[in-house]
């Protein structure tokens, strides 16, 4: 298990570093292309490779880190009960969206996120739905104390809040990914909300709520009680991915979507993390009464 923890941390650090490196590259290097030509051959090659596959590596590292974390913390069955529905449902929605325009709107992916499934959706997209989706759902579920006080109301609230946190990430993500100097997808018909259709956010909320609902049903007989320290990785993953998107969007002048995501997503996520328990779950132990039986001793008096 120690080796798994080491790999998890290495992948998480690599994920964060990849985000930071990508942010610097997209904000400083690409707008100043002359810098590239002044680099050495090694530096120029490194920049070209990072621009060509940096996004893919970043997402794969995030997926591995969250997968190992889920395996260690939740168990194999519980991890797969979230990952498989999340990836299959999100891929189905993305394939439907890029083919018909429902449920997100009329959009197409460019070539910066790796091999496209059916020539439409990069294979990294359902991976990102999984690892940010699981992070969002665990933060919501633990902060709302679903395991400690289970009820249909709390389960539904956790799904709604988890889907909201996930959708708020997209408030910062959309302008960054579709309207900056290096877009990863584009809208055939730009929408009214800073170039993004309102329909897109409804699609994000509905898709994430659907796979979180499926996972919640599959988890119904599983008690998932996490401490605050066990939520550190999901929170770091959520904040890191939001910060990357927010940095690109702010640099492009899209402050309102970022602020909306900040107040409706980041602030509640941190509040839910703070609301989670700081100590391990108490296990009630019934007091054990010790009985000492003393054998009767008959003394014969002569």
N, C-alpha and C positions, 0 to 999 in steps of 0.2 A: 504493500500500500504506500510505503514511503516513496518508492520510485514513481508511482502515479502522481503523488502530490508534487514531486519535482517537475515532472513533465507538464502537469497542469499549470504550475507557476511560470515555467519557461514559456509556454504557449501564451499565457495571459500577458506576460511582459512583452513578448514578441508582437502580440495583437495591439497593445498600447503603443509600442514604438512604431509599428507600421502605420498606425493612425497619425501619429505625430509627424513621421517622415512624409507621409502622403499629404498632410495639410501644408507643411512647409513647401513641398514640391509644387503643389497646385497653386499656392498663393505667391510664391517667390520665383520659382524656376520657370514655369510655363509662361507667365506674363513677361518674363525677361529672357527670351530665348537666346539672346546673345551670350548669356552666361554659360550656356551649355557648350557653345563653340569655343569658349576660352578654357574649358576644362581639359585635363589630360585625357588620353584615350580611355584609360581605366574609368575615370570619373564620368565621361560621356556614356560609356557602355553601362555603367551602374544606373545612371539616370534613365536611360532607355529601357532597361530591364524593369526598373521600378515602375515606370509609367505603363509598361505593357502588362505586367503581372502583379503589381503591388496590391491592387484591390482584391485579387483572387487570394493571394497569400494571407492578407489581412483577415478576410472572412473565414478562410480555412483554419487559421490559428485560433480565432474566436470560437469556432465550432468545436474544435478539439478541447480547448480549455473548459468550455461549459459542459461538454459531454463527459469529460473525466470528473468534473465537479458533481454532476448529476448522478453519475454511477457511484461515486464514493458516498455522497450524502443521502441520496434517495433510494439507491439500489437499481439493479439492472432493469427489472420489469417496470418500475415506476418511470425511469428515464425514457425507456423505449415507448411507454404508453403516452408520453408527451411528444417525443421527437417524431415518431412516425405520422401521427395525425397532423402535426404542425407542418411537416414538410409536404405531405401528400395534398392536404387541403390548400395550402398556400400555392403550391405548384399548379393545382387545378384552377385556382382563381386567376393566377398569372397567365396561364395558357388561354383561359377563357377571355381574360381582359385584353391580351395582345391580339386575339383573333376577332373578337366581337365588340370590344369597347366596354363590356360589362364584367365586373362591377366597378372598375376604376376610372374608365374613360378611354378615349382613343389615344393610345401611346405605343411606342416601339422602343426596344432596347438597342443600344449601340454595341460596340465590340469591346468595351473595356472591362467586362466582368466575367470573362471566360467563355467556355463552350456553351452554345445555346441548345437547350433541349427542344427538339422539333423545330429548330431554327428560329425560335421565338424568345425563349426565356433562359438567361444564363443559369447554369447549374448552381451558382453561388447564391442566387436569390432565395430559394427555399431554405438554404442553410442559415441565412441571416434572419429569416422569419423565425426559425427555430430558436437560435441562441438568444436573440433579443426578446423574443416572445416568452421563453421560459424564464428569463430574468425578470421580466415585467410581472408575470403571473405569480412567481414565488414571492416577490416583494409585496404584491397586493394580498395574496393569500395569508402570508405570515403576519403582516401588519394588521390585518383585520381579524386575526386569531381564529381562523376557520377551524383549525384542529382542536383548539382548546374549548371552543363553544360552537360545535357544529350545528348548523341549521340550513334550511334551503335559502333563507334570506342572506346569510353570510356567504354561501357558495355563489349565489347569483351576484352579490356585490363584488366578490373577488374577481369574477369573470369580467364584470363591467369595468372595474377599476383597472384590472390588468390590461384589458383591451384599450382603455383610455390612455394608459401610460405608453403602450406600444404605438398608438396613433399619434400621440404628441411628439414622439421621436420623428415621425414623418413630417410634422410641421417644419422642423428645421432641415430635414433631409431633402424634401422636394425641390426647393430653389437651388440647393447646393448641387444636386445630381442632374438637374435638367436645364439650368439656365446660367451656369458659370462657364469659365473658359474651357473646361474639359468635361462636357456632359456625358452621362452614362445612359440616359434615355431622353426622349423628347416627346412632347405632346403634339399630336397632329392638329388639334384645336386647343390652344392654350385657354385655361379657365379664368374665372373672375378673381380667384383668390391668389394674387401675385403670380399669375401664370398657370396655376393649378386648378382643375375643376373641383368644386365642392364634392362632387360625386366620389372623387378619389378617396377622400377621408372617410366617407361612409363605407366604402369598400374595404379600407384598411380595418376599420372598427369591426365591421361585420365578419370579415374573414378571420381576424384574430380571436374574436369572441366565439366563433364557431369551433375552432380547434382547441381553444381553452375549455369550452364546454365539453367537448369529447374527452379531453384529458381528465377533467373533473369527474366525469362519469366513470372513467376507467380507474380513477383513484378513490372511488367512493368507499372502498373497504380498506384503504390505506391511511394510517394516521401519520401525517407529515408535520412534525413539530421541530421547527428550526430555531436556534438561538440567533441573536443579532449578529454575532461573529460569523455564523454560517451564511448570512446574507451579504457578507462583504463582497464576495465575487460577483453575484448578480448585480449589486448596486454599482460596482466599479465598471462592469461591462455596460450597463445602461448609461451611466454618466459619460463614459469614454466615447461611446457611439454618438451620443447626443452632442458632446463637445466638438467632435470632428465635423459633424454636419453643421452645427451652429457657427463654427469658425469660417467655413466656406460661405455660408449664407450671409453672415454679417459682412464679410469682405466684399460681397457682391451688392451690399446695400439692402438686404432683406431682413430688417430688424423686427418687424411686427410678427411674422411667423415664428421667429426664434423666441421672442418674448412670450408669445402664446404657449409655445411648447415648454418654456421654462416654468411658467406659473401653473400650467395645468398638468405638467408631466414631472419635471425635475423636483420641484418643491414638494408635491405629494409623495413622490418616491422616497425622498430623504425623510419626510415626516413618518411614513410607514416603517421605514427602517429603524428610526428612533423609537417607534412605538412597539417594536418587537421585543421579545423577552431577552434580557441580558444574561440569564442563567439557564442552565440545563433544566429540562422538564423534571419536576419533582415526581418521584415515584412513591406512591403511598405504600407504606409498609405497616402491616398490622402488628401491634405490639404482641410480643410473644411472652406469654406467662410461663414462667418456669415453675414446675411443681417438683418438689423433692419428696419422694415417698420414703417414709421411714418404716422399715419392717418392725413389726412388733417383736419385742424381745421379752420372753418370759424367763423370769429368774426363779429358779426353784430354791426355796429356802429350806434348809435342813434344820 
